[in-house]
Amino acid sequence: MASHDRLVYLTTAPDQITAEMWQELLRGENVTVVIRAGDTASFLGVTGAPCRMLVSEDLLEEQLGPDALV
């Protein structure tokens, strides 16, 4: 994913651990995912709060078609 790519919302994972597992599965399919944790994080740096998962807008359009962003 180039630094100029616009990131768009893909889904929300129920917590950071789940988000990281999903991220690894998608990485195996050559899909780069950025995880954005909720507003709070735990003391150890892992949050139990929902995490948004973002992907490149170009990638989402390629995989799902232009109507996916509507």
C-alpha positions as a Python dict, from the first residue, in 0.01 Angstrom:
ca = {
    (1, 'M'): (0, 0, 0),
    (2, 'A'): (153, 329, -110),
    (3, 'S'): (164, 617, 134),
    (4, 'H'): (-71, 826, -82),
    (5, 'D'): (-349, 566, -86),
    (6, 'R'): (-673, 676, 78),
    (7, 'L'): (-780, 440, 355),
    (8, 'V'): (-1143, 338, 379),
    (9, 'Y'): (-1342, 140, 633),
    (10, 'L'): (-1361, -236, 581),
    (11, 'T'): (-1511, -372, 904),
    (12, 'T'): (-1497, -356, 1282),
    (13, 'A'): (-1345, -636, 1487),
    (14, 'P'): (-1482, -692, 1838),
    (15, 'D'): (-1136, -646, 1993),
    (16, 'Q'): (-770, -595, 1903),
    (17, 'I'): (-672, -962, 1922),
    (18, 'T'): (-946, -1058, 1675),
    (19, 'A'): (-848, -765, 1450),
    (20, 'E'): (-488, -886, 1445),
    (21, 'M'): (-596, -1241, 1357),
    (22, 'W'): (-811, -1110, 1072),
    (23, 'Q'): (-523, -889, 962),
    (24, 'E'): (-293, -1193, 939),
    (25, 'L'): (-550, -1389, 736),
    (26, 'L'): (-586, -1099, 492),
    (27, 'R'): (-209, -1050, 478),
    (28, 'G'): (-190, -1411, 354),
    (29, 'E'): (-409, -1298, 62),
    (30, 'N'): (-180, -997, -4),
    (31, 'V'): (-426, -750, 148),
    (32, 'T'): (-274, -483, 371),
    (33, 'V'): (-502, -383, 658),
    (34, 'V'): (-452, -96, 902),
    (35, 'I'): (-601, -145, 1249),
    (36, 'R'): (-736, 157, 1434),
    (37, 'A'): (-807, 85, 1799),
    (38, 'G'): (-1092, 257, 1981),
    (39, 'D'): (-1045, 569, 2189),
    (40, 'T'): (-899, 379, 2483),
    (41, 'A'): (-622, 124, 2513),
    (42, 'S'): (-533, -93, 2807),
    (43, 'F'): (-226, -55, 3022),
    (44, 'L'): (-43, -327, 2828),
    (45, 'G'): (-121, -177, 2489),
    (46, 'V'): (-388, -429, 2388),
    (47, 'T'): (-743, -305, 2386),
    (48, 'G'): (-1059, -504, 2443),
    (49, 'A'): (-1253, -229, 2266),
    (50, 'P'): (-1371, -270, 1907),
    (51, 'C'): (-1112, -191, 1640),
    (52, 'R'): (-1183, -50, 1297),
    (53, 'M'): (-1006, -215, 1005),
    (54, 'L'): (-910, 0, 708),
    (55, 'V'): (-783, -88, 361),
    (56, 'S'): (-674, 107, 56),
    (57, 'E'): (-968, 251, -135),
    (58, 'D'): (-811, 126, -461),
    (59, 'L'): (-782, -226, -326),
    (60, 'L'): (-1141, -230, -205),
    (61, 'E'): (-1265, -115, -545),
    (62, 'E'): (-1051, -378, -720),
    (63, 'Q'): (-1173, -661, -498),
    (64, 'L'): (-1540, -567, -458),
    (65, 'G'): (-1609, -329, -745),
    (66, 'P'): (-1684, 45, -747),
    (67, 'D'): (-2030, -1, -588),
    (68, 'A'): (-1870, -134, -267),
    (69, 'L'): (-1802, 220, -147),
    (70, 'V'): (-2155, 350, -199),
}
